[in-house]
């Protein structure tokens, strides 16, 4: 009997120790939360993904330096669980399944449009939130197409086409515009947006399309064709290495002497790879630029200057626009988690919609019901600087204007939300 009681006592002690260890482990685990991060670390998107990772890492670091997020009455640190989609939609889908299997259902990512679009299809059942920090075709955000918790701080590539067409139409007043674009989802979306605006607002402007395959090494034949068509404005919209090669060859073949060159959307990551003389005089649309001196908005100018200073201290260079959108995407995701006091995708998403207004380094912004924000400054317009005016390798352009029109996002009614 004594032996039996000793055995019972020993088992009770062991159970108590296990319970204590379990409780402590649970408490320790609850002091940290995991957020998924998925970019094209390898493949065609790798150059952009590097700076995007800088953005999400800085946003997380800034939160953790303040003790973490306030959840359940205490501070919890944030840890990124990083996955590589290899710039392939099928790989991205597998990586997302892996994260969900690990019970990580809030994910920030997106480098290429076709990859992020594939992820929208995978979460149509609402089992995950995906904050896509790259450009995507606008049709993804239509009510009948969008996954319940799919969200993006950047918006849609169609909006690039609409905004730039509106700006080109009223600023340069051309008679003939050529859309010189890459033949994949990004270029097709931009063309659709441009045609919508030219057709409705500037019907007298002739619009011609010239398409080049992704990964084109030599753009000579396309540029010669454009020169023969004699346009007033050439609206370009290539990406990555294609953007670098296309702009180099536009300069080498003298297209700028024959027509105004307007580059729809450029980022620092590949602007620095373009010879200064090839970028000089090219007017560009920027989602964001690190020097807004002279835009006559002290609050936004100060916010941009402060972020640029922090970024330079952290990474030795100013932030790239895509890096900033990754930064904004993670910032807003963490804000949603804290507001919701939860990692449940639906609760995080709804928390942002219930608290839609936020101050960003693009000025005041408001989340819309379709999962996209409207910004005071939808697009910044800048001219390429000549070599002699550049202060450093990143001083590639001077902001000369802002686009504050309504073309960033289509009206909610037109998107099926009203």
C-alpha positions as CSV (number, residue, x, y, z in Angstrom):
1,X,0.0,0.0,0.0
2,X,2.8,2.4,0.9
3,X,4.5,1.5,-2.4
4,X,1.2,2.3,-4.2
5,X,0.9,5.6,-2.4
6,X,4.5,6.5,-3.2
7,X,3.9,5.7,-6.9
8,X,0.7,7.8,-6.9
9,X,2.6,10.7,-5.3
10,X,5.5,10.4,-7.8
11,X,3.1,10.4,-10.7
12,X,1.3,13.4,-9.2
13,X,4.6,15.3,-8.9
14,X,5.6,14.4,-12.4
15,X,2.2,15.5,-13.7
16,X,2.5,18.8,-11.8
17,X,6.0,19.4,-13.2
18,X,4.8,18.7,-16.7
19,X,1.8,21.0,-16.3
20,X,4.1,23.7,-15.0
21,X,6.5,23.3,-17.9
22,X,3.7,23.2,-20.3
23,X,2.2,26.4,-18.9
24,X,5.6,28.1,-19.0
25,X,6.2,26.9,-22.5
26,X,2.8,28.1,-23.7
27,X,3.4,31.5,-22.0
28,X,6.8,31.8,-23.6
29,X,5.4,30.8,-27.0
30,X,2.6,33.4,-26.6
31,X,5.2,36.1,-26.1
32,X,6.0,35.9,-29.8
33,X,3.8,35.7,-32.9
34,X,4.7,34.5,-36.4
35,X,3.7,36.3,-39.6
36,X,4.4,34.7,-43.0
37,X,6.5,36.5,-45.5
38,X,6.8,35.3,-49.1
39,X,8.7,37.0,-51.9
40,X,10.5,35.9,-55.1
41,X,13.9,35.5,-53.4
42,X,15.1,33.5,-56.4
43,X,14.1,33.6,-60.0
44,X,13.3,36.7,-62.1
45,X,12.0,38.6,-59.2
46,X,15.1,38.2,-56.9
47,X,16.5,41.7,-57.4
48,X,13.2,43.3,-56.3
49,X,12.5,40.8,-53.6
50,X,15.8,41.7,-51.8
51,X,14.6,45.2,-51.1
52,X,11.1,44.1,-50.3
53,X,12.5,41.9,-47.5
54,X,14.4,45.0,-46.3
55,X,11.0,46.7,-46.0
56,X,9.2,44.0,-44.0
57,X,12.2,43.4,-41.8
58,X,12.4,47.1,-40.9
59,X,8.7,47.3,-40.1
60,X,9.0,44.3,-37.8
61,X,12.2,45.6,-36.2
62,X,10.5,49.0,-35.4
63,X,7.6,47.3,-33.7
64,X,9.8,44.9,-31.7
65,X,12.1,47.8,-30.6
66,X,9.0,49.2,-28.9
67,X,8.4,46.0,-27.1
68,X,6.2,44.4,-29.7
69,X,2.4,44.4,-30.3
70,X,-0.1,44.9,-27.6
71,X,-2.1,41.7,-27.4
72,X,-4.1,40.3,-24.5
73,X,-2.8,43.1,-22.2
74,X,0.8,42.3,-22.8
75,X,3.6,43.0,-25.4
76,X,4.4,40.2,-27.9
77,X,7.3,40.3,-30.4
78,X,6.8,39.6,-34.1
79,X,8.9,37.0,-36.0
80,X,8.9,36.7,-39.8
81,X,8.6,33.2,-41.2
82,X,10.1,33.6,-44.7
83,X,9.4,31.5,-47.8
84,X,10.7,31.8,-51.4
85,X,8.1,31.6,-54.1
86,X,10.9,31.3,-56.7
87,X,8.9,33.7,-59.0
88,X,6.6,30.7,-59.8
89,X,2.9,30.5,-59.2
90,X,2.9,26.8,-58.4
91,X,5.7,27.1,-56.0
92,X,4.0,30.0,-54.3
93,X,0.9,27.9,-53.8
94,X,2.9,25.1,-52.2
95,X,4.7,27.5,-49.9
96,X,1.4,29.1,-48.8
97,X,0.0,25.6,-48.0
98,X,3.1,24.9,-45.9
99,X,2.5,28.1,-43.9
100,X,-1.1,27.3,-43.4
101,X,-0.2,23.8,-42.2
102,X,2.1,25.5,-39.7
103,X,-0.9,27.6,-38.6
104,X,0.5,30.8,-40.0
105,X,-2.4,32.3,-41.8
106,X,-1.5,35.9,-42.1
107,X,1.1,36.4,-44.9
108,X,2.8,39.5,-46.5
109,X,4.4,39.1,-49.9
110,X,4.2,39.4,-53.6
111,X,6.8,40.3,-56.2
112,X,5.3,39.5,-59.6
113,X,1.7,40.0,-60.6
114,X,1.0,36.4,-61.9
115,X,2.3,34.9,-58.7
116,X,0.2,37.1,-56.4
117,X,-2.9,36.5,-58.6
118,X,-2.5,32.7,-58.1
119,X,-2.5,33.1,-54.4
120,X,-5.8,35.0,-54.5
121,X,-7.3,31.8,-56.0
122,X,-5.9,29.7,-53.2
123,X,-7.5,31.6,-50.4
124,X,-11.0,32.0,-51.8
125,X,-12.2,29.9,-48.9
126,X,-11.0,32.6,-46.4
127,X,-8.5,30.4,-44.6
128,X,-5.7,33.0,-44.9
129,X,-5.0,36.7,-45.3
130,X,-2.5,37.7,-48.0
131,X,-1.2,41.3,-48.1
132,X,0.1,41.6,-51.7
133,X,2.6,44.4,-51.8
134,X,3.1,44.4,-55.5
135,X,0.9,45.5,-58.5
136,X,-1.9,43.2,-59.6
137,X,-4.5,43.4,-62.3
138,X,-7.6,45.2,-61.2
139,X,-10.0,42.4,-62.0
140,X,-8.6,40.5,-59.0
141,X,-10.3,43.1,-56.7
142,X,-13.7,42.8,-58.3
143,X,-16.2,41.5,-55.8
144,X,-16.8,38.3,-57.7
145,X,-13.1,37.5,-58.0
146,X,-11.4,38.7,-54.8
147,X,-10.7,36.3,-51.9
148,X,-12.3,37.5,-48.7
149,X,-9.0,38.5,-47.0
150,X,-6.9,39.5,-50.0
151,X,-5.5,43.0,-49.6
152,X,-2.9,45.3,-51.1
153,X,-1.4,48.6,-50.2
154,X,-0.2,49.2,-53.8
155,X,-3.4,48.7,-55.8
156,X,-3.6,47.5,-59.3
157,X,-1.6,47.7,-62.5
158,X,-4.6,48.9,-64.4
159,X,-4.5,52.0,-62.2
160,X,-0.9,52.7,-63.4
161,X,-2.2,52.8,-67.0
162,X,-5.2,55.0,-66.1
163,X,-3.2,57.5,-64.0
164,X,-0.4,57.8,-66.5
165,X,-2.7,58.1,-69.5
166,X,-4.6,60.9,-67.7
167,X,-1.4,62.7,-66.8
168,X,0.0,62.3,-70.4
169,X,-3.2,63.3,-72.0
170,X,-3.7,66.6,-70.1
171,X,0.0,67.5,-69.7
172,X,1.6,66.8,-73.1
173,X,-1.6,67.0,-75.2
174,X,-0.3,64.5,-77.8
175,X,-2.0,63.5,-81.1
176,X,-0.5,60.0,-81.2
177,X,0.6,57.8,-78.2
178,X,2.4,54.5,-78.4
179,X,2.0,52.0,-75.5
180,X,5.3,50.1,-75.5
181,X,4.7,47.4,-73.0
182,X,5.8,43.9,-71.9
183,X,3.5,41.1,-73.0
184,X,2.3,39.6,-69.7
185,X,-0.2,40.4,-66.9
186,X,1.5,43.6,-65.7
187,X,1.7,45.1,-69.2
188,X,-1.8,43.9,-70.3
189,X,-3.3,45.4,-67.2
190,X,-1.6,48.8,-67.7
191,X,-2.7,48.8,-71.3
192,X,-6.3,48.1,-70.3
193,X,-6.2,51.0,-67.9
194,X,-4.6,53.4,-70.4
195,X,-7.2,52.6,-73.1
196,X,-10.0,53.2,-70.7
197,X,-8.9,56.7,-69.9
198,X,-7.8,57.6,-73.5
199,X,-11.1,56.3,-74.8
200,X,-13.3,58.2,-72.3
201,X,-11.4,61.4,-71.6
202,X,-9.1,61.9,-74.7
203,X,-10.9,60.2,-77.6
204,X,-9.1,62.3,-80.2
205,X,-5.7,60.9,-79.2
206,X,-4.6,58.0,-81.5
207,X,-3.3,55.0,-79.4
208,X,-1.1,52.3,-80.9
209,X,0.3,49.2,-79.0
210,X,3.8,47.7,-79.4
211,X,4.4,44.5,-77.3
212,X,7.7,42.9,-76.4
213,X,8.1,39.5,-74.8
214,X,9.4,39.3,-71.2
215,X,13.1,38.7,-71.2
216,X,13.8,40.4,-74.5
217,X,17.6,40.9,-74.9
218,X,17.4,43.2,-77.9
219,X,14.7,45.8,-78.3
220,X,16.1,47.3,-81.5
221,X,13.4,46.0,-83.9
222,X,10.6,47.3,-81.6
223,X,12.2,50.7,-81.2
224,X,12.8,51.1,-85.0
225,X,9.1,50.2,-85.5
226,X,8.1,52.9,-83.0
227,X,10.3,55.5,-84.7
228,X,8.7,54.7,-88.0
229,X,5.2,55.2,-86.5
230,X,6.2,58.8,-85.5
231,X,4.3,59.2,-82.1
232,X,4.3,62.3,-80.0
233,X,4.7,60.3,-76.7
234,X,5.9,56.8,-76.0
235,X,4.5,55.3,-72.8
236,X,6.8,52.5,-71.6
237,X,6.1,50.0,-68.9
238,X,8.8,47.3,-68.7
239,X,10.0,45.7,-65.5
240,X,13.3,44.5,-64.0
241,X,16.1,43.8,-66.4
242,X,13.8,44.5,-69.3
243,X,13.3,48.1,-68.1
244,X,17.1,48.6,-67.9
245,X,17.7,47.2,-71.3
246,X,14.8,48.9,-73.0
247,X,15.7,52.4,-71.7
248,X,19.4,51.9,-72.6
249,X,18.4,51.0,-76.1
250,X,15.9,53.8,-76.4
251,X,18.7,56.2,-75.6
252,X,21.2,54.5,-77.9
253,X,18.8,54.5,-80.9
254,X,17.8,58.2,-80.3
255,X,14.1,57.7,-79.7
256,X,14.1,60.6,-77.2
257,X,14.9,63.0,-80.1
258,X,11.8,61.9,-81.9
259,X,9.2,61.6,-79.1
260,X,8.6,62.3,-75.5
261,X,9.4,59.2,-73.4
262,X,7.2,58.6,-70.4
263,X,8.0,55.6,-68.3
264,X,4.8,54.5,-66.5
265,X,6.3,53.1,-63.3
266,X,9.9,52.8,-62.2
267,X,11.7,51.8,-59.0
268,X,15.1,52.6,-57.6
269,X,16.2,49.0,-57.8
270,X,16.6,49.1,-61.5
271,X,16.7,52.9,-62.1
272,X,20.3,52.8,-60.6
273,X,21.2,50.3,-63.2
274,X,20.4,52.6,-66.1
275,X,23.2,55.0,-67.3
276,X,22.4,58.5,-66.2
277,X,22.5,59.8,-69.7
278,X,19.8,57.3,-70.7
279,X,17.5,58.4,-67.9
280,X,18.1,62.1,-68.4
281,X,14.9,63.8,-69.7
282,X,12.8,60.8,-69.3
283,X,9.6,61.6,-67.4
284,X,8.7,58.8,-65.0
285,X,5.8,57.8,-62.7
286,X,6.9,56.7,-59.2
287,X,4.7,55.1,-56.6
288,X,7.1,56.6,-54.1
289,X,10.4,58.6,-54.1
290,X,12.8,59.2,-51.3
291,X,13.2,62.9,-51.9
292,X,9.9,64.9,-52.1
293,X,11.6,68.3,-51.6
294,X,9.3,71.0,-53.0
295,X,5.9,69.3,-53.1
296,X,4.6,71.9,-50.6
297,X,3.3,69.3,-48.0
298,X,5.5,69.6,-44.9
299,X,4.0,66.7,-43.1
300,X,4.4,64.2,-45.9
301,X,7.8,65.6,-46.9
302,X,9.0,65.2,-43.3
303,X,7.6,61.6,-43.1
304,X,9.5,60.7,-46.2
305,X,12.7,62.3,-45.1
306,X,12.6,60.6,-41.7
307,X,12.0,57.1,-43.2
308,X,14.8,57.7,-45.7
309,X,17.2,58.6,-42.9
310,X,16.3,55.5,-40.9
311,X,16.6,53.4,-44.0
312,X,20.0,54.7,-44.9
313,X,21.2,54.0,-41.3
314,X,19.8,50.5,-41.5
315,X,20.8,49.5,-45.1
316,X,23.2,52.2,-46.3
317,X,20.9,53.4,-49.1
318,X,17.5,55.1,-49.5
319,X,14.4,53.0,-49.8
320,X,13.1,51.6,-53.1
321,X,9.4,52.2,-53.8
322,X,8.7,48.5,-53.8
323,X,10.5,48.2,-50.5
324,X,8.4,51.0,-49.1
325,X,5.2,49.2,-50.1
326,X,6.5,46.0,-48.5
327,X,7.2,48.2,-45.4
328,X,3.7,49.7,-45.6
329,X,2.1,46.3,-46.1
330,X,3.8,44.9,-43.0
331,X,3.0,48.0,-41.0
332,X,-0.7,47.8,-41.8
333,X,-0.8,44.0,-41.2
334,X,0.7,44.4,-37.8
335,X,-1.7,47.3,-37.1
336,X,-4.6,45.0,-38.0
337,X,-3.3,42.2,-35.8
338,X,-3.0,44.6,-32.8
339,X,-6.4,46.2,-33.5
340,X,-8.0,42.8,-33.8
341,X,-6.1,41.3,-30.8
342,X,-6.0,38.2,-33.0
343,X,-4.2,36.4,-35.8
344,X,-7.5,35.2,-37.3
345,X,-7.4,36.4,-41.0
346,X,-11.0,37.6,-40.9
347,X,-10.6,39.6,-37.7
348,X,-7.3,41.2,-38.9
349,X,-8.9,42.2,-42.2
350,X,-12.1,43.6,-40.6
351,X,-10.0,45.5,-38.1
352,X,-8.4,47.5,-40.9
353,X,-11.7,48.1,-42.6
354,X,-13.2,49.3,-39.3
355,X,-10.3,51.6,-38.8
356,X,-9.5,52.6,-42.4
357,X,-7.7,55.9,-42.0
358,X,-3.9,55.9,-41.6
359,X,-1.0,58.3,-42.1
360,X,1.6,56.9,-44.5
361,X,4.8,58.0,-46.1
362,X,2.6,58.7,-49.2
363,X,0.4,61.1,-47.2
364,X,-3.0,60.4,-45.7
365,X,-4.6,57.1,-46.8
366,X,-7.9,55.2,-46.3
367,X,-8.7,51.6,-46.8
368,X,-11.5,50.8,-49.2
369,X,-14.0,47.9,-48.9
370,X,-12.3,46.2,-51.9
371,X,-9.1,45.8,-50.0
372,X,-7.2,48.7,-51.5
373,X,-6.3,52.1,-50.1
374,X,-6.8,55.5,-51.6
375,X,-3.9,57.9,-51.1
376,X,-3.8,61.7,-51.2
377,X,-0.8,61.3,-53.6
378,X,-1.6,58.5,-56.0
379,X,1.6,58.9,-58.0
380,X,4.7,61.1,-58.1
381,X,6.0,62.4,-61.4
382,X,9.7,62.9,-61.8
383,X,12.2,63.8,-64.5
384,X,15.5,61.9,-64.8
385,X,18.5,64.0,-63.6
386,X,21.5,64.7,-65.9
387,X,24.8,63.2,-64.6
388,X,26.2,66.5,-63.4
389,X,23.3,67.2,-61.1
390,X,23.3,63.9,-59.3
391,X,24.5,63.9,-55.7
392,X,24.9,60.2,-55.5
393,X,24.0,57.0,-57.3
394,X,20.4,57.0,-55.9
395,X,19.8,60.6,-56.8
396,X,18.3,59.6,-60.2
397,X,15.3,62.0,-60.5
398,X,13.6,65.2,-59.4
399,X,10.0,65.1,-58.5
400,X,8.3,67.8,-60.6
401,X,4.6,67.0,-60.1
402,X,2.1,64.7,-58.3
403,X,-1.0,62.9,-59.6
404,X,-3.9,63.5,-57.3
405,X,-6.7,62.4,-59.7
406,X,-9.3,59.8,-59.2
407,X,-7.8,57.1,-61.5
408,X,-5.8,55.1,-58.9
409,X,-8.9,52.9,-58.2
410,X,-12.1,52.4,-60.1
411,X,-15.2,53.5,-58.3
412,X,-16.5,50.8,-55.9
413,X,-19.8,50.6,-57.8
414,X,-17.9,49.7,-61.0
415,X,-16.0,47.1,-59.1
416,X,-19.3,45.4,-58.0
417,X,-19.1,46.5,-54.3
418,X,-22.2,48.8,-54.3
